[in-house]
Amino acid sequence: MAALRNTKPIITPPMNGSFPLDREGKCKLQMLEYMICMQENKKIAEKCRPLAKEYMECRMNNNLLERDDWEYLGFSDENKEATKEDLAK
C-alpha cells in the first residue's frame, strides 16, 4: 500500500495582485446595491453593470482599488454606446 504524501496545492496569485478589503465599509452601500441587483436579476451581470461601475469607482476613490482605464476594467463597450448616443443627438 502506497503511503499518502502530504502535498501542498500550488497557489497562484491574482494577475494584478490582491486588493484591500473594505473594512471601514466605505463602499458598502454600492456593494449592497449591486448584490441586490444581481439577486433580483437572477445573477445576470449585464443588467447590473452600471452598479458594478459605481462600486469600482467608489473603491478607486477610496484607494481600495488602483485607478485604471475603464476599458481595461471591462467597461469599454459603455464608452462606445455613449459615443453613439451623442452622435444621434
Long-range contacts (C-beta under 8 A, 24 or more apart in sequence): 16-66, 19-59, 19-64, 19-65, 19-66, 20-63, 20-64, 22-59, 22-62, 22-64, 26-58, 26-62, 26-64, 27-55, 27-58, 27-59, 27-62, 27-64, 30-54, 30-55, 30-58, 31-55, 49-75, 49-78, 53-78
